[in-house]
């Protein structure tokens, strides 16, 4: 009976995501009873889990990227995921998201995707476009700089690992003027690094077709 009440409320509400606290209050149901019923619904495949205690409404279409972005607003998709398609011809199954919020280092799971959050300072929170669907993507130039910043400067990538990824990208598609302008906002270390890559011919590079 609890499962029927939960599903009826989800259908009527029309919201995309729920928390246990929200459902318990709306349904006047004990958390233990609610959690048990939700676990059964998840196990049966009727309801899917969202991020960290969230549950997804099975009666409305879901945009997993928007859910991941909304979880750590303000945020935008960047790095490999934002570059996939025109610049980076790889299949990407991780949402790489830049946010102003505090984040955990361990990736989360949402549907068939991993969700990887990276916290950035307010002065570097720029260079993205919000689409009518409510999702925000980094511009390609900013996505590449975010990748250098988080993977190499602040992460565990070696220079060879970074260059190996760049080698798979159609970097000739980037706006070099915008790239340098954005790099300057990151500071002298980033600008010097980008200029060295320019001298080495990377921004004229594209993989063999």
Helices and strands as residue ranges (DSSP letters): H 2-13, E 17-19, H 20-27, H 31-44, E 48-49, E 54-56, H 64-71, E 75-77, H 79-83, E 94-99, E 108-110, E 113-119, G 122-124, E 128-130, E 136-138, H 140-147, I 148-153, H 159-167, G 171-173, H 176-186, H 188-199, G 202-204
